Amino acid sequence: MTTFLALFGVVFGALLIIMAGMAIGAVFRNKPIQGSCGGLNAIEGADHCVICNRKVDPNSPLREKLQPCKSKAA
């Protein structure tokens, strides 16, 4: 049990150090954190992203995945 707690402490400490490093990097970059809207570029029939209002890429390979399944429609 002591070994488990020691290992847990080491792993938890390492994760805290990693998270603190990422937070410090975000602060010193002085750039706002932004989300991704790449999946929204594949919405069928949309010409602009609803979040960032960018033009949708008509040649996106993700568009093919959103086409209705022909076997389910039949």
N, C-alpha and C positions, 0 to 999 in steps of 0.2 A: 504494500500500500504506500509506503514511503517513496519507493521508486516511482510509482505512478504520479504521486503528487509533485515530486521533484521534476519529472518530465513535463507535467502539465504546466508547472511554473515557468520552465524554460521556454516552452512553445508559446505560452501566453505572453511572456516578456518579449519574445522575438516579434510576435504580431503587433504588440504595442509600439515597439521601436519602428517597425515598418510603417504603421499607420501615422505615427508622429512625423516620420520623414516625408510622407506624402503630403501631410497637412502643411508642414513647413515649406515644402516646395510650392504648394499652391499659393501660400501667402507671399512668398518672395517673387513669384512670377508676376504677381499683381495683375492677373488676368482673370476675368470671371469664368467660373465653371459653366460649360454649356453641355446640353444634352445632344443626342444624335437624332436626326429625323430621317435617316437613310431608308428605313423601312416604309416610311410614308411616301417615298418616291414611287412606290410600286402600286399605289392605289389605282384601281381601274377607273378610268373616266375622269380623274382629277387632273387639272392643269397647273395647280399651285398647291404647295404644302400648306395644310391648315395651321401649322404651328409657326413656321418661319417665313411663309409666303414666298418661298423660292419657286422657280419654275420646275416642274416635274420632268425628269429625263424620260423621253418617250422610248428610248432604246434600252431601258433598264432590264436586265435579265430576270429580275424579280417579278415583273409583270406577268410572265408566263405562268408562274406559280399561283397567281390569283385568279386565273381563268377558271370558270366553273367546271367541275369534273363531269365529263360526258357520260360516264357510266352511272353516276348518281342521278343525273338529270333524266335519263331514259327510264 
